[in-house]
Amino acid sequence: MDDRMVRVIGILQDSFFPLLKAGVTFTVPLAIISFFLGMIVAFTVAIIRVTRFKPLLPIARFYVWIIRGTPLLVQLFIIFYGLPTIGVTLDAFVSGVIGFTLSVGAYGSETIRAAILSVPKGQWEAAHALGLSRIQTLMYVIIPQAFKVAIPPMANSFISLVKDTSLAATITITELFQVAQQITARTYEPLWLYMEAAFIYLIFCSVLSVMQSRLELRFGKSGD
């Protein structure tokens, strides 16, 4: 084994736990917080659009249109670098949470809306025949069924979000990819360090994929 490979192995060994720590300390919390808040936004927007609540319907549509029609990276730059020019300065982590939350909310609202609309109309009619109001029908009949339909795509969205948090490095959040860039700047070994970062992302996403499969199996059986 030549000296360069010995050096590379040493660098990878030394960098593994700092990268893993950054992933556990920043990447995962950023993804969890953003996804949780994004689901609240997504559910609210989806209900507004399904019920066609006129006072807020144009706002909901405009929000989804803007977020889905512009790159997430640009949105993060506007929040972190753009807003200070009009006197609104936000912490990098807060900016990241806001950016990812808005993204999850817009895309998630479409998933939830589609799941709600996938429930057969006969379910609505049966609930109305029992005397349930529209809101009661949504809460007790439609949403529980739509929830099972939405689990796979929403789980996929969360896994994608974990990977998308690498964009947070561009607004100085010291998450996994940002740490990989910092170590690369010192060691000049971008190929191996970025491969190591990719491997750690792969570990996170593989664990989440297993959890997703178990979740789908559990709710699939409960729905049989």
Phi, psi and omega in degrees: 000125183285170185297325182295317180294324176298318178296315181298316180298319178298318179296316180296321178295316181290330185269344187300309184288324172300320178293316179296320178297317178297322179294316181287325185278324185241311185299307182295311177301320178300317180292316183295311181298314181296320181292318180298311179293323179297324178293325176296313178297315183299316181295317180298312181295319180297317180295319178300318183283325179290317181278351180056049179289101193304320181300328185248354184300314179298323180294317180298316180295318180296317179301311180297319180298313182295310185292319181285339184264359180232149181294143179299322180299318178296319179299318178296320179294320179298316183292313187275317184262332184276314184300326177302336179290344176246020174089010179250102182251125182239148174300150183301316182294318178297318178299318179296316179300315180298313182298312181290325178297314179298321179294311179299319181299317182291309181291322179294327180296324179291323178294314181294318179299316179296322179294319179295316181290343180282343178291129183305143180299336178299332178293320176297313182296319179296319180294319178295324178295333178275359177091012180280142176286173180297318179294315178298321178298317178298311187288319189258342184242306189282309185298317177303323178286320180294328181301317180294324179291326186278345185304306182301310181294326179289324176296319176297323179296321180293318178298319177296323180296320178302318179288321182294339180297345176300335178294340180296339177300332182288344178245028170073013175286128185278056176277189188308309185290325177297318178295320177299320178294321180295317180292322178299321180296332180272327188256342182059041177232065185297320183301307186288322181289320178290328174293322178293319177299318179298322179296320180291319173301320180298321178298310180303311185290329177293318177298316179294325179295321177295316178298320178299316181298318180292323179295315179296320180295319181296310182285333175294319179290323181293338182269353180287000000 
